[in-house]
Amino acid sequence: MKQKPMIPLLGLLACACLVLSACQKELSIETNQNLAAAGSLQDTAGNCMPETVVGTFYDGVEPGRDTAYVVVNVNVTNPGSYSIYTNTQNGFYFSDSGYFTNTGLQTVKLRPVGVPIIPDSTLFNVTFDSSICSFTVYVKDSTGTGLGGGGITNPNQSDSAWKFNGPSGSYHGPVDTAYTKDTLGELFLYVTGFTSATGDTAFQAGVAFSGGAIAPGSYSSQSSALFRFTDLVAGTVIYSADPTVTGANTIVNINSYDPNSKIVTGTFSGSVKDSGGNIVNINSGTFTAKVQ
């Protein structure tokens, strides 16, 4: 399938890496605690920056605040104290408060408060300063294939739903979130997951489709795809490839997509930039995910 360059989408694709950006919020107990921070949840073009839903949410079960949360990106223009929060939907909401000491792009973890009521896709509006954006949390059925299930029927729950080989070893884990997002007439597919044993690293792959639908084909990180593997403890990117990473080229192949089951399969391999700035290779990458 011939790729179509999607230069206007580079900002959105690159922003996806901020799920694990090294630019973390910092707290201060010094002066000016009462000064309100200023900034936006949107980029300079006025588009809402991508958010990442981490963990699994079940109806009737209180989410773990350290294992289930939402990472949002904030462009801080003035340091100060902040409060970022959502509206209440389906019995719960998200919020966080603290102090930004620096300007520029920051990431914030919004912790859940409350208990989801029903298994359903739940849309939240999130507010900071004068900006408002939105994200969707998919609440799973606690008596179905989740907590009360009798075996894995959702491919996302497999500990090899994604896997790949890198210079320092092999990695695999379940898929936490697979979803599409329609932005400015382009459809984005995002697949994220965590290592099954320790949960201390995170996988992310994404593809932009110009036709408005998930389509089989090959997509290059130099134009319309991204790959990211991150150390969650250190907050550093281990491997990365996207249109902003010079010298790296990872090919993401969408092998199949069933619109009825909403299951997508793919492979990926190629060159990436490691945490030391070196260009290295990854291979044997695969993923199978049910798109929510």
C-alpha positions in Angstrom: 0.0 0.0 0.0 1.5 3.3 -1.0 1.9 5.7 1.9 0.8 9.2 1.9 2.9 11.6 3.9 0.9 13.3 6.7 3.1 16.2 7.7 0.3 18.1 9.5 -0.1 15.0 11.7 3.5 15.0 13.0 2.7 17.0 16.0 -0.1 14.7 17.1 2.0 11.6 16.5 5.0 13.0 18.3 2.8 14.1 21.3 1.8 10.5 21.9 5.3 9.8 23.3 4.5 12.2 26.2 2.7 9.4 28.0 6.2 8.7 29.4 8.0 12.0 28.8 10.9 12.9 30.9 9.3 16.3 31.4 7.5 15.5 34.6 5.6 18.0 36.9 7.6 19.2 39.9 6.2 20.2 43.2 7.4 23.1 45.2 7.0 24.1 48.8 8.7 27.4 48.4 7.4 30.8 47.6 4.5 31.9 45.3 2.4 28.8 46.2 -0.7 30.9 45.8 0.2 32.0 42.3 -2.1 30.1 39.8 -0.3 28.4 36.9 -1.3 29.3 33.4 -1.3 27.2 30.3 -3.3 24.9 28.1 -4.2 21.3 27.3 -4.0 22.2 23.6 -1.0 22.6 21.3 -0.1 25.9 19.5 -2.5 25.0 16.7 -5.4 24.8 19.1 -5.7 21.0 19.0 -6.1 18.9 22.2 -2.9 17.0 22.9 -3.2 13.2 23.1 -3.9 11.7 26.5 -3.1 8.1 27.7 -5.4 5.9 29.8 -3.3 3.6 31.9 -4.7 0.5 33.6 -8.0 -1.3 33.6 -11.4 0.0 34.9 -14.2 -2.4 36.0 -17.8 -1.6 36.9 -18.4 -1.9 40.7 -14.7 -1.9 41.5 -12.8 1.0 42.9 -9.8 1.7 40.5 -6.4 1.6 42.1 -5.0 5.1 42.1 -1.5 3.9 41.4 -2.4 1.4 38.7 -5.3 3.1 36.9 -5.1 6.7 35.9 -4.9 9.1 32.9 -1.8 10.9 31.7 -2.5 14.4 30.2 -0.1 16.8 28.6 0.0 20.4 29.6 1.7 23.3 27.9 2.6 25.5 30.9 3.1 29.2 30.1 3.4 30.5 33.7 4.5 28.4 36.7 2.3 28.2 39.8 -0.2 26.0 41.6 -2.6 24.1 39.4 -5.8 22.0 39.6 -6.7 19.8 36.7 -10.0 17.9 36.9 -12.8 16.3 34.9 -16.5 16.2 35.2 -18.2 13.3 37.0 -19.4 10.6 34.6 -20.6 7.0 35.3 -19.9 7.4 39.0 -16.3 8.6 39.0 -14.0 11.4 37.9 -10.3 12.3 37.7 -8.3 15.0 39.2 -4.8 16.2 40.3 -3.3 19.3 41.9 0.2 20.5 42.6 2.7 23.1 41.6 4.4 23.7 38.2 7.9 25.1 38.8 8.8 25.3 35.1 7.2 26.4 31.8 6.9 24.2 28.7 5.5 20.8 28.1 4.6 18.9 31.3 2.8 15.6 32.0 0.3 15.1 34.8 -1.3 11.9 36.2 -5.0 12.3 36.8 -6.1 9.9 39.6 -9.6 8.4 39.7 -12.1 9.2 42.4 -15.2 7.1 42.8 -16.4 3.7 41.4 -17.6 3.1 37.8 -21.2 2.1 37.7 -21.7 0.3 34.4 -19.4 -1.3 31.8 -19.5 1.3 29.0 -17.3 3.8 27.1 -17.3 6.9 29.3 -16.4 10.3 28.0 -14.8 12.8 30.3 -14.2 16.6 29.8 -10.9 17.7 31.4 -10.2 21.3 32.3 -7.1 23.4 33.0 -7.0 27.2 33.0 -9.3 28.2 30.2 -8.8 25.0 28.0 -11.1 22.1 27.9 -10.4 18.7 26.2 -11.8 15.2 26.4 -10.9 11.6 26.7 -12.7 8.2 26.9 -12.3 5.5 29.5 -13.5 2.1 28.6 -15.1 0.5 31.7 -15.0 -3.3 31.5 -17.6 -5.8 32.7 -16.3 -7.2 36.1 -18.5 -10.3 35.6 -17.5 -11.0 32.0 -14.1 -11.5 30.5 -12.6 -9.4 33.3 -12.6 -10.3 37.0 -15.2 -13.0 36.9 -14.4 -14.4 33.5 -13.6 -18.1 32.8 -10.6 -17.6 30.5 -9.1 -15.1 28.1 -11.5 -14.2 25.3 -10.2 -10.7 24.8 -6.8 -10.8 23.0 -5.8 -7.7 24.9 -5.5 -9.7 28.1 -2.8 -12.1 26.8 0.7 -11.5 28.2 1.9 -11.7 24.6 -0.7 -9.3 23.0 2.4 -7.3 22.0 6.0 -8.4 21.9 9.3 -7.5 20.2 13.1 -8.1 20.4 15.5 -5.2 21.1 19.3 -5.0 21.6 18.9 -5.5 25.3 16.4 -8.4 25.3 12.8 -9.5 24.5 9.7 -7.8 25.8 6.0 -8.7 25.9 2.8 -7.9 27.7 -1.0 -7.3 27.6 -2.6 -4.4 25.8 -4.2 -1.9 28.2 -5.7 0.4 25.6 -6.4 0.2 21.9 -8.5 2.9 20.4 -9.0 5.2 17.4 -9.2 8.9 17.4 -10.6 11.1 14.6 -8.7 14.4 14.4 -9.1 16.9 11.6 -10.4 14.2 9.2 -7.5 11.8 9.9 -8.0 8.5 11.9 -5.4 7.6 14.4 -4.9 4.1 15.9 -3.1 3.9 19.2 -2.1 0.6 20.9 -0.5 0.8 24.4 0.5 -1.9 26.9 2.8 -2.7 29.8 5.2 -5.5 30.6 3.3 -8.3 32.1 5.8 -9.3 34.8 6.8 -6.0 36.4 4.7 -3.3 34.7 7.7 -1.0 34.8 8.0 -0.5 31.1 5.4 0.6 28.5 4.8 -0.1 24.9 3.1 2.2 22.4 2.5 2.0 18.7 0.4 4.2 16.5 -0.6 4.7 12.9 -2.3 7.5 11.1 -4.8 6.6 8.3 -5.7 9.1 5.6 -8.8 7.3 4.5 -10.7 7.6 7.8 -10.6 3.9 8.5 -8.1 1.3 9.7 -6.6 -0.1 6.5 -4.1 -3.0 6.0 -0.7 -1.8 4.7 2.8 -0.7 5.6 3.3 2.5 7.5 6.6 4.2 8.1 7.6 6.1 11.3 9.1 8.7 9.1 5.6 9.8 7.9 2.6 8.1 9.5 3.5 5.8 12.3 5.2 5.8 15.7 6.8 3.3 18.1 7.8 4.0 21.7 9.1 1.9 24.6 9.6 3.6 27.9 11.0 3.1 31.3 8.1 4.1 33.6 10.2 4.2 36.7 12.9 6.5 35.4 10.5 8.3 33.1 12.9 7.9 30.1 12.3 6.7 26.6 14.3 3.5 25.9 13.5 3.2 22.2 11.6 5.6 19.9 10.7 6.2 16.3 8.3 8.8 14.9 8.4 11.5 12.3 10.5 13.8 14.6 13.2 11.2 15.3 16.0 11.7 12.8 17.7 8.6 11.5 15.1 6.1 12.8 12.6 4.2 10.6 10.3 1.6 12.0 7.8 0.0 9.7 4.4 -0.8 11.3 2.4 -3.3 9.2 -1.3 -3.5 9.7 -2.0 -7.1 8.6 -5.7 -7.3 9.3 -8.7 -5.6 10.8 -12.1 -7.1 11.4 -14.7 -4.3 11.8 -17.1 -6.8 13.4 -14.8 -8.2 16.1 -12.8 -5.0 16.0 -9.6 -7.0 16.3 -6.5 -5.6 14.6 -3.3 -7.5 14.0 0.1 -6.1 13.0 3.9 -6.4 13.0 6.7 -4.0 13.4 10.5 -3.8 13.0 13.2 -1.4 11.9 15.5 1.2 13.4 14.9 3.2 16.5 16.8 5.7 18.6 17.8 4.4 22.1 18.1 6.4 25.3 21.7 7.2 24.5 20.9 8.7 21.1 22.2 5.8 19.1 20.3 4.2 16.2 19.7 0.5 16.9 17.4 -2.1 15.5 14.3 -3.9 16.9 12.7 -6.9 15.3 10.0 -9.6 15.5 7.5 -7.1 16.8 3.8 -8.2 16.8 0.5 -7.0 18.3 -3.0 -8.3 18.4 -5.6 -6.0 20.0 -9.3 -5.5 20.3 -10.0 -1.8 19.5 -12.4 -0.2 21.9 
